[in-house]
């Protein structure tokens, strides 16, 4: 009877030990991968990471006439030569962000898109941040998308982003009657959830 009990206890201990090993392997695999959680918010347009492309926008996106004076032919000409319109990712979906949306997860750190705590004097605006957190604690945040519309001044300002591996690229621009102008381009390194600025280009 005693030998039967000992055998049963040994078998139970063996089963529990096996169950403990499986999740450890699964977690290790997950930590080394990037998991896109939301299909609605993708990594952005890769052209944002190309500084040479960004620099080409200013010269190619100047209007010969003010936007109000453009006829149909002039608008079509502007749209065809302005390199800004080669950015095809639909960033406008981010105008609908009202609460935190998980974006991806890496090394137990969750990266989400959320409304930024920033105000503007524009008639209509939206700021969205890329936020990082671990075990429910906030690590860092970075505004990666913005939209500001000044109706009377006929000016809109914006920011687009691109995320790849451990890099985040943010491009800021504005559009007025004379065309589309680049304001700023930044490259950040993601380091344990922190967004570290490593390169910046400012435009006049």
C-alpha positions in Angstrom: 0.0 0.0 0.0 2.8 2.4 0.9 4.7 1.6 -2.3 1.5 2.4 -4.3 1.2 5.8 -2.5 4.8 6.6 -3.2 4.4 5.7 -6.8 1.3 7.9 -7.1 3.0 10.9 -5.5 6.0 10.5 -7.7 3.8 10.4 -10.8 1.9 13.6 -9.7 5.2 15.4 -9.0 6.5 14.4 -12.5 3.3 15.8 -14.2 3.5 19.1 -12.3 7.2 19.5 -13.2 6.3 19.0 -16.9 3.5 21.5 -16.8 5.9 24.1 -15.4 8.4 23.7 -18.3 5.9 24.4 -21.1 4.9 28.0 -20.3 8.5 29.0 -19.8 9.4 28.0 -23.4 6.3 29.7 -24.7 7.0 33.0 -22.8 10.6 33.0 -24.0 9.5 32.8 -27.6 7.0 35.6 -27.1 9.5 37.9 -25.5 11.8 37.8 -28.6 9.1 38.6 -31.1 7.0 41.7 -32.1 3.3 41.0 -32.0 1.0 43.4 -33.8 -2.2 43.4 -31.8 -4.4 45.8 -33.7 -4.8 45.5 -37.4 -6.3 49.0 -37.6 -3.1 50.7 -36.6 -0.2 49.6 -38.7 3.4 50.6 -38.6 3.0 53.5 -40.9 4.5 54.4 -44.3 8.2 53.5 -44.7 8.8 56.7 -46.7 8.7 58.6 -43.4 12.0 57.0 -42.5 13.7 58.2 -45.6 15.2 61.6 -44.9 16.2 62.1 -48.5 12.6 61.7 -49.5 11.4 64.1 -46.8 13.9 66.8 -48.1 12.4 66.4 -51.6 8.9 67.4 -50.4 9.5 71.1 -50.1 10.6 71.8 -53.7 8.0 69.5 -55.3 5.0 70.8 -53.3 4.9 74.5 -54.0 1.8 75.9 -55.7 2.2 78.3 -58.6 -1.1 79.9 -57.5 -2.8 80.1 -54.1 -4.9 77.1 -53.3 -8.1 79.2 -53.7 -7.0 80.3 -57.2 -6.2 76.8 -58.4 -8.3 75.5 -61.3 -8.8 71.8 -61.9 -5.8 71.5 -64.2 -3.5 73.2 -61.7 -4.7 71.0 -58.9 -4.1 67.9 -60.9 -0.6 69.1 -61.8 0.1 69.9 -58.1 -1.1 66.5 -56.9 0.9 64.6 -59.6 4.3 66.3 -58.9 4.0 66.8 -55.1 6.0 64.0 -53.6 4.1 64.3 -50.3 1.3 62.4 -51.9 3.6 59.4 -52.4 2.8 58.7 -48.7 -0.1 56.3 -49.1 -0.7 55.0 -45.6 -4.0 56.2 -44.3 -3.1 58.1 -41.1 -6.6 59.7 -40.9 -7.8 56.6 -39.1 -6.0 57.9 -36.1 -8.4 60.8 -35.8 -10.8 58.2 -34.4 -8.6 57.3 -31.5 -10.5 58.0 -28.2 -9.0 55.5 -25.9 -5.8 53.4 -25.6 -5.3 50.9 -28.5 -2.6 48.3 -28.1 -0.1 48.4 -31.0 2.6 45.8 -30.4 4.4 44.0 -27.6 8.1 43.2 -27.2 10.2 42.0 -24.3 7.1 42.2 -22.0 6.7 45.9 -22.8 3.4 46.9 -24.3 3.3 49.7 -26.8 0.0 51.4 -27.4 -1.5 54.4 -29.2 -3.4 56.8 -27.0 -4.7 60.4 -26.9 -1.9 62.8 -26.0 -2.4 65.3 -23.1 -1.8 68.3 -25.4 -4.0 71.2 -26.4 -4.0 73.5 -29.4 -5.6 76.8 -30.4 -6.6 75.3 -33.8 -10.2 75.0 -34.7 -10.0 71.2 -34.9 -7.1 69.1 -33.6 -6.0 65.6 -32.5 -2.7 64.4 -30.9 -1.9 60.7 -30.6 1.0 59.3 -28.6 2.9 56.1 -28.8 3.0 54.9 -25.1 5.1 52.2 -23.5 4.3 50.3 -20.3 5.4 47.3 -18.4 3.5 45.5 -15.6 0.9 48.3 -15.6 3.5 51.0 -15.1 4.0 53.8 -17.7 7.5 54.0 -19.1 7.5 56.7 -21.7 5.3 58.4 -24.4 6.0 60.2 -27.7 3.5 62.1 -29.9 3.7 60.4 -33.3 0.5 61.7 -35.0 -1.1 65.1 -35.0 -3.7 67.0 -36.9 -4.4 70.8 -36.5 -6.7 72.7 -38.7 -6.8 76.5 -38.6 -9.8 77.2 -40.7 -9.6 81.0 -41.2 -5.9 81.0 -41.8 -6.2 78.2 -44.4 -3.4 76.3 -42.6 -3.2 72.7 -41.4 -0.4 71.1 -39.4 0.3 67.5 -39.0 2.7 64.7 -37.9 3.1 61.2 -39.4 5.2 58.3 -38.1 6.8 55.0 -39.0 7.9 52.3 -36.6 10.3 49.5 -37.5 12.2 47.3 -35.1 13.7 49.5 -32.5 13.3 52.8 -34.4 10.5 55.4 -34.5 10.5 58.1 -37.2 8.3 61.2 -36.8 7.7 63.7 -39.6 6.1 67.1 -39.0 4.7 69.3 -41.7 2.2 72.1 -42.5 0.1 73.0 -45.5 -0.9 76.6 -46.5 -2.0 78.4 -49.6 1.5 78.1 -51.1 1.8 74.3 -50.7 3.1 71.7 -48.3 6.2 72.4 -46.2 8.4 70.2 -44.0 8.9 71.4 -40.5 10.8 68.7 -38.6 12.0 65.1 -38.9 13.1 63.0 -36.0 14.5 59.5 -35.5 14.2 57.8 -32.1 15.6 54.6 -30.7 13.4 52.4 -28.5 15.5 51.4 -25.6 13.7 49.3 -22.9 10.5 51.3 -23.6 12.2 54.7 -23.6 12.1 56.8 -26.8 15.6 58.3 -27.3 16.2 61.0 -29.9 19.2 60.1 -32.0 18.8 62.3 -35.1 16.9 65.5 -35.9 16.5 67.7 -39.0 14.8 71.1 -39.0 13.5 72.8 -42.0 12.9 76.5 -42.6 
